[in-house]
Amino acid sequence: QVQLVESGGGLVQPGESLRLSCVASGSIFTMHAMAWFRQAPGKQRELVATITTQDKINYADSVKGRFTISRDAAKNSVYLQMNNLKPEDTAVYYCNIGNDLGLLGDYGFWGQGTQVTVSS
């Protein structure tokens, strides 16, 4: 049984920054790929950033140059530094875990997420 706990969201103004954290626990004994997703009201969940077991990183075009994904393998944690936030970034942000070919989200497994609201 794996648990995913996201934190760090909040209400910020455009141009400000937030750092999201996610801790995976419950039976994690090897390196895993990790990822961040987000879901705005009435919209599909979308992939924001991924980091593979070899620390190869990819970002959605909408966040390139503004967001940075990183991990602390010893803590089974993944982070998302979000700079220059825009109103279109408003969403519930979820982390996920898996391997380089798939994630637990593919099987419907998610944490509670953390709300990010960007508004003036």
Sequence and secondary structure as in RCSB ss.txt:
>XXXX:A:sequence
QVQLVESGGGLVQPGESLRLSCVASGSIFTMHAMAWFRQAPGKQRELVATITTQDKINYADSVKGRFTISRDAAK
NSVYLQMNNLKPEDTAVYYCNIGNDLGLLGDYGFWGQGTQVTVSS
>XXXX:A:secstr
  EEEEE  EEE TT  EEEEEEEESS  S  EEEEEEE TTS  EEEEEE TT  EEE TTTTTTEEEEEEGGG
TEEEEEE S  GGG EEEEEEEE SS BGGGGT     EEEEE  
